[in-house]
Amino acid sequence: MTTETLRLPQAAEDYLARVMKELPRPLPERGRIEDELRSHLADRLEAAMGGTPEQALSRMAPPEEVARDYLAEISFEDAPLGKRVGAFLIDALAGTVVLTPIWIFLWLSFLPQLDLQPPLSYGWVLLPLLFITKMAAAVAILSVVYFPIVEAIWGRTLGKWLLGIYVTREDGRAAGWVPAILRRLSFILEIFWIDAVFALFTKRRQRAFDLVARTVVVRER
């Protein structure tokens, strides 16, 4: 029986799922690790000699520790700054394309309320301000909503996927929700450029809030 068709008791399947949750989704070795761990769990259950799956699993290390052990055997290559900048620009461009119809709809809905009679009506003064405000709102949506959600769930944005890079914790585990949110706080606090400068001087090209979140961006091999 192969590991692809091997079914484990529900308790063991739940344990396996918790371990796999700790592994980044883009990790190339993810399938191999799942097969090896499934086979190992089957052997442990068989060696339990009549004991319950819960009893056999109680002697296993916590899922987080098991994930770290597997990840410790993998060599991660930090993503170059060029790819990170390129990924951000791709995401910004994609976000602009997606949000443009919304901007146009809101803009046109607001135009009738403006006094656009020349030469110096207040409407012509408000129009550029309105456009800048909507642009800022779009950037905020991408930075505060899009980036944390997709990086927490999938480990990478569209731009990172296209350029073959993704986000992990420093020990290689999946970023998860809290680190994914923490590493984007510089956008909320409007200090992104100060935050980004740190990547020029840190060993693993981490931004300041990468250091706070203990995350890194790595290359998919």
HELIX and SHEET records of a PDB file:
HELIX    1   1 GLN A   10  LYS A   21  1                                  12    
HELIX    2   2 ARG A   30  ALA A   47  1                                  18    
HELIX    3   3 PRO A   53  LEU A   57  1                                   5    
HELIX    4   4 PRO A   63  ALA A   72  1                                  10    
HELIX    5   5 LEU A   81  PHE A  110  1                                  30    
HELIX    6   6 LEU A  111  GLN A  113  5                                   3    
HELIX    7   7 TYR A  122  ILE A  141  1                                  20    
HELIX    8   8 LEU A  142  TYR A  146  3                                   5    
HELIX    9   9 PHE A  147  ILE A  153  1                                   7    
HELIX   10  10 LEU A  158  LEU A  163  1                                   6    
HELIX   11  11 TRP A  177  LEU A  182  1                                   6    
HELIX   12  12 LEU A  185  ILE A  188  1                                   4    
HELIX   13  13 PHE A  192  VAL A  197  1                                   6    
HELIX   14  14 PHE A  198  LEU A  200  5                                   3    
HELIX   15  15 ALA A  208  ALA A  213  1                                   6    
SHEET    1   A 3 GLU A  77  ASP A  78  0                                        
SHEET    2   A 3 THR A 215  ARG A 219 -1                                        
SHEET    3   A 3 ILE A 165  ARG A 169 -1                                        
END                                                                             
